[in-house]
Amino acid sequence: MKYIIALIISISFALNATEKATELAQKASAGDSEAQYQLAVLYQKGDTVEQDEVKAFNWFQQAAHLGHSDAQNSLAIAYLEGQGVEQNKALAVKWYKQAAEQGNRNAQYNLAWCYEKGEGAEKNLSQAFFWYQQAAEQGDLDAQSVVAWMYATAQGTKLNYEQAYQWYLKAATQGHAGAQNSLGSLYENGQGVEADPTKAYSWYLKAAEQGSAYAQYNLASLYEDGLGVEADPQQAFIWYKMAAEQGDADAQNMVGVFYNTGTGVEKDPEAGFHWYKKAAEQGLMIAEYNLAWMYENGVGVEQSAAEAMVWYQKAALQGYAAAQYQLGYIYANGELTEQDYAAAVHWYQKASELGYPDAQNNLGNLYEKGKGVAQNYKKAAFWYLKSAEQGNVYAQYNLALAYEDGRGVEQNYQQAAIWYRKAAEAGDSDAQNALGNLYDTGQGVSKNSQTAVKWYRLSAQQGNYIGQYNLAWMYDHGVGVAKDKAAAVIWYRKSAEQGYASAQNNLAVCYDSGEGVREDDKQAFYWFKKAAENGDPTGQSNLAIFYSDGVGVQKNKIKAKYWAGISCENGNKGACELAQSLAGSGY
């Protein structure tokens, strides 16, 4: 019985609808513009009549000529999209304008869009702004959001964050998700309103719950950083993933980061790779770089040098400085591909011009050494300076060294001291040692042995073998610190064990003399031999004496002559005399 009643009702509605269409057709034929418009809509949708875009167009056109603004707007859409008529964007603009001038807010919005995009009319942002504002003032939420955006970006009007805030607020309070997200951004960045992370969170949440991928990403970012809400990596991951599943490339990359680092979710490099790839395939530079890194290191995917190079190049060609730097590094060091200094220079140059400090330093280094490019100390110093000014400690050290040696710049010990100090205070052990040396010699700074010891010590404590040697020497001779032979031995040994020949010789001297350590001829011989083999002329001469006199080793005049000769060739005059004496004795 219920079925029969439902069927009767359905038939009744169908008859009524057909009758309505017939009635509309009669009125339309009689010149009723509203009926013409309504009939056109029926043909457009295929509602109670067979869908027919041509007939829809014809009835829209008739109503439009009678001044029906909705029909004029619909006719413009038909011309713009080629529905039932050959596409003609200029005519679309003409009819949008007629409807807009009658106050039709949909047409005002559409006309503004045409001016903004340059569709059917020359691009004119001022006109676009004017018509968007007309629609906005009539309550069109999309128009209100666009007007706010144009104020915030100075598109077609002067930059005015306060007006942007007011228009976003109008649309946001009426539930417009895009406006809610943008309002959140104004609160987060303090644009047009006092910065308020809590309110930013509130508006992002409203938009995110409506499904806005942009808002979901922004909300996740607040959870990640603990801005406006307590930091919560799990919630950050949830919202990033919601945005990622909607295809937001930035969110896909962040989901990859979270999976790869185990932040807010169990660590899963394979899943990280999956999401990086999704974002990279959309052309997101940072994701292309991250994907390349995964391929390079075999994380979450089988290692592939070829794939790593492909993705690094994709990111680099889009202008991603980190990828350009990485390619420069790869070519300079022959990693993943054949070593090619010219290619390294090319990519370092690209990244350097984008202000990437590591690339600037490395480019300076290639200019200094003449690798892949003609040697040019001035250009080396130029790039060292660019990098140093951004805080790169290696560049600060290299620039200081250039000033100290007068290489590529006029020699200037004061400038050397300034840049050594910057790097030294940032913890660079080479710079700490070099700064200590300037205080030790009084170059560029007032001579101060105590301060020299301070910097040598900081360098030495970081394991810098030259810093260790210099600190040992200061203890050995009581310069800037109380003489302490035992402390000297400790630091000489640390340096000597790292292979520093001068320290090896001096440690041997300590064993020979028994100063700071128990006298031990064999240990003295051992360290003189190490120093000699590492090219120290004094160590070579001392080793020759030990062989000649049989100290700590069996006497061997032939070996004594050999090492004295080597030392003589390296400029040690005393060794020359020993060598001549041994030669005169028939050895």
JORARA-V221313 format. One record per residue. N is the residue number from 1. RES is the residue in one letter. SS is DSSP state (2 for helix, 1 for strand, 0 for the rest). Layout:
# JORARA-V221313
n=(N:N)
res=(RES:RES)
ss=(SS:SS)
This chain:
# JORARA-V221313
n=(1:2:3:4:5:6:7:8:9:10:11:12:13:14:15:16:17:18:19:20:21:22:23:24:25:26:27:28:29:30:31:32:33:34:35:36:37:38:39:40:41:42:43:44:45:46:47:48:49:50:51:52:53:54:55:56:57:58:59:60:61:62:63:64:65:66:67:68:69:70:71:72:73:74:75:76:77:78:79:80:81:82:83:84:85:86:87:88:89:90:91:92:93:94:95:96:97:98:99:100:101:102:103:104:105:106:107:108:109:110:111:112:113:114:115:116:117:118:119:120:121:122:123:124:125:126:127:128:129:130:131:132:133:134:135:136:137:138:139:140:141:142:143:144:145:146:147:148:149:150:151:152:153:154:155:156:157:158:159:160:161:162:163:164:165:166:167:168:169:170:171:172:173:174:175:176:177:178:179:180:181:182:183:184:185:186:187:188:189:190:191:192:193:194:195:196:197:198:199:200:201:202:203:204:205:206:207:208:209:210:211:212:213:214:215:216:217:218:219:220:221:222:223:224:225:226:227:228:229:230:231:232:233:234:235:236:237:238:239:240:241:242:243:244:245:246:247:248:249:250:251:252:253:254:255:256:257:258:259:260:261:262:263:264:265:266:267:268:269:270:271:272:273:274:275:276:277:278:279:280:281:282:283:284:285:286:287:288:289:290:291:292:293:294:295:296:297:298:299:300:301:302:303:304:305:306:307:308:309:310:311:312:313:314:315:316:317:318:319:320:321:322:323:324:325:326:327:328:329:330:331:332:333:334:335:336:337:338:339:340:341:342:343:344:345:346:347:348:349:350:351:352:353:354:355:356:357:358:359:360:361:362:363:364:365:366:367:368:369:370:371:372:373:374:375:376:377:378:379:380:381:382:383:384:385:386:387:388:389:390:391:392:393:394:395:396:397:398:399:400:401:402:403:404:405:406:407:408:409:410:411:412:413:414:415:416:417:418:419:420:421:422:423:424:425:426:427:428:429:430:431:432:433:434:435:436:437:438:439:440:441:442:443:444:445:446:447:448:449:450:451:452:453:454:455:456:457:458:459:460:461:462:463:464:465:466:467:468:469:470:471:472:473:474:475:476:477:478:479:480:481:482:483:484:485:486:487:488:489:490:491:492:493:494:495:496:497:498:499:500:501:502:503:504:505:506:507:508:509:510:511:512:513:514:515:516:517:518:519:520:521:522:523:524:525:526:527:528:529:530:531:532:533:534:535:536:537:538:539:540:541:542:543:544:545:546:547:548:549:550:551:552:553:554:555:556:557:558:559:560:561:562:563:564:565:566:567:568:569:570:571:572:573:574:575:576:577:578:579:580:581:582:583:584:585:586:587)
res=(M:K:Y:I:I:A:L:I:I:S:I:S:F:A:L:N:A:T:E:K:A:T:E:L:A:Q:K:A:S:A:G:D:S:E:A:Q:Y:Q:L:A:V:L:Y:Q:K:G:D:T:V:E:Q:D:E:V:K:A:F:N:W:F:Q:Q:A:A:H:L:G:H:S:D:A:Q:N:S:L:A:I:A:Y:L:E:G:Q:G:V:E:Q:N:K:A:L:A:V:K:W:Y:K:Q:A:A:E:Q:G:N:R:N:A:Q:Y:N:L:A:W:C:Y:E:K:G:E:G:A:E:K:N:L:S:Q:A:F:F:W:Y:Q:Q:A:A:E:Q:G:D:L:D:A:Q:S:V:V:A:W:M:Y:A:T:A:Q:G:T:K:L:N:Y:E:Q:A:Y:Q:W:Y:L:K:A:A:T:Q:G:H:A:G:A:Q:N:S:L:G:S:L:Y:E:N:G:Q:G:V:E:A:D:P:T:K:A:Y:S:W:Y:L:K:A:A:E:Q:G:S:A:Y:A:Q:Y:N:L:A:S:L:Y:E:D:G:L:G:V:E:A:D:P:Q:Q:A:F:I:W:Y:K:M:A:A:E:Q:G:D:A:D:A:Q:N:M:V:G:V:F:Y:N:T:G:T:G:V:E:K:D:P:E:A:G:F:H:W:Y:K:K:A:A:E:Q:G:L:M:I:A:E:Y:N:L:A:W:M:Y:E:N:G:V:G:V:E:Q:S:A:A:E:A:M:V:W:Y:Q:K:A:A:L:Q:G:Y:A:A:A:Q:Y:Q:L:G:Y:I:Y:A:N:G:E:L:T:E:Q:D:Y:A:A:A:V:H:W:Y:Q:K:A:S:E:L:G:Y:P:D:A:Q:N:N:L:G:N:L:Y:E:K:G:K:G:V:A:Q:N:Y:K:K:A:A:F:W:Y:L:K:S:A:E:Q:G:N:V:Y:A:Q:Y:N:L:A:L:A:Y:E:D:G:R:G:V:E:Q:N:Y:Q:Q:A:A:I:W:Y:R:K:A:A:E:A:G:D:S:D:A:Q:N:A:L:G:N:L:Y:D:T:G:Q:G:V:S:K:N:S:Q:T:A:V:K:W:Y:R:L:S:A:Q:Q:G:N:Y:I:G:Q:Y:N:L:A:W:M:Y:D:H:G:V:G:V:A:K:D:K:A:A:A:V:I:W:Y:R:K:S:A:E:Q:G:Y:A:S:A:Q:N:N:L:A:V:C:Y:D:S:G:E:G:V:R:E:D:D:K:Q:A:F:Y:W:F:K:K:A:A:E:N:G:D:P:T:G:Q:S:N:L:A:I:F:Y:S:D:G:V:G:V:Q:K:N:K:I:K:A:K:Y:W:A:G:I:S:C:E:N:G:N:K:G:A:C:E:L:A:Q:S:L:A:G:S:G:Y)
ss=(0:2:2:2:2:2:2:2:2:2:2:2:2:2:2:2:2:2:2:2:2:2:2:2:2:2:2:2:2:0:0:0:2:2:2:2:2:2:2:2:2:2:2:2:2:0:0:0:0:0:0:0:2:2:2:2:2:2:2:2:2:2:2:2:2:0:0:0:2:2:2:2:2:2:2:2:2:2:2:2:2:0:0:0:0:0:0:0:2:2:2:2:2:2:2:2:2:2:2:2:2:0:0:0:2:2:2:2:2:2:2:2:2:2:2:2:2:0:0:0:0:0:0:0:2:2:2:2:2:2:2:2:2:2:2:2:2:0:0:0:2:2:2:2:2:2:2:2:2:2:2:2:2:0:0:0:0:0:0:0:2:2:2:2:2:2:2:2:2:2:2:2:2:0:0:0:2:2:2:2:2:2:2:2:2:2:2:2:2:0:0:0:0:0:0:0:2:2:2:2:2:2:2:2:2:2:2:2:2:0:0:0:2:2:2:2:2:2:2:2:2:2:2:2:2:0:0:0:0:0:0:0:2:2:2:2:2:2:2:2:2:2:2:2:2:0:0:0:2:2:2:2:2:2:2:2:2:2:2:2:2:0:0:0:0:0:0:0:2:2:2:2:2:2:2:2:2:2:2:2:0:0:0:0:2:2:2:2:2:2:2:2:2:2:2:2:2:0:0:0:0:0:0:0:2:2:2:2:2:2:2:2:2:2:2:2:2:0:0:0:2:2:2:2:2:2:2:2:2:2:2:2:2:0:0:0:0:0:0:0:2:2:2:2:2:2:2:2:2:2:2:2:2:0:0:0:2:2:2:2:2:2:2:2:2:2:2:2:2:0:0:0:0:0:0:0:2:2:2:2:2:2:2:2:2:2:2:2:0:0:0:0:2:2:2:2:2:2:2:2:2:2:2:2:2:0:0:0:0:0:0:0:2:2:2:2:2:2:2:2:2:2:2:2:2:0:0:0:2:2:2:2:2:2:2:2:2:2:2:2:2:0:0:0:0:0:0:0:2:2:2:2:2:2:2:2:2:2:2:2:2:0:0:0:2:2:2:2:2:2:2:2:2:2:2:2:2:0:0:0:0:0:0:0:2:2:2:2:2:2:2:2:2:2:2:2:0:0:0:0:2:2:2:2:2:2:2:2:2:2:2:2:2:0:0:0:0:0:0:0:2:2:2:2:2:2:2:2:2:2:2:2:2:0:0:0:2:2:2:2:2:2:2:2:2:2:2:2:2:0:0:0:0:0:0:0:2:2:2:2:2:2:2:2:2:2:2:2:2:0:0:0:2:2:2:2:2:2:2:2:2:2:2:2:0:0:0)
